């Protein structure tokens, strides 16, 4: 049933099965003129999320300027006491290097996942497991909410990638 009519093809036409799917996919591609299924607004939002993680860098730089004091803080934790210098350096480097990678959009998914994992681990070990832990602060905020906010800021990027305005997009030819 491959006549030259303008009637829509159906998948029941055995002769035109491949042409039907080609037409459907061509129509989808015509609707997506920006590529990748994302709009400019989505790419701008992903850029803002990536740049928001740069707020973590000063925390890492503060640790780097007084590494001895930070090593002592890590040493006071049960887990960190096993290798305090190693864990202190890993946290400091993670708070500086990972947000920079995410902001550039380079290896965004793994870097964002590691930021989220690091911040949840910091929250769990340094805040939640304290003997004097309370859910809410005196002002009504969640105890350790900054660490959790950084994790929540990073998680969408771990799932979506960096968007078109990133080094990842240049590196992979526009694929997310």
Secondary structure, 3 states (H helix, E strand, C coil): CCCCCCCCCCCCCCCCHHHHHHHHHHHHHHHCCCCCCCCHHHHHHHHHHHHHHHHHHHHHHHHHHCHHHHHHHHHCCCCHHHCHHHHHHHHHHHHHHHHHHHHHCCCHHHHHHHHHHHHHHHHHHHHHCCCCCCCECCCCCECCHHHHHHHHHHHHHHHHCCCCCCHHHHHCCCCC
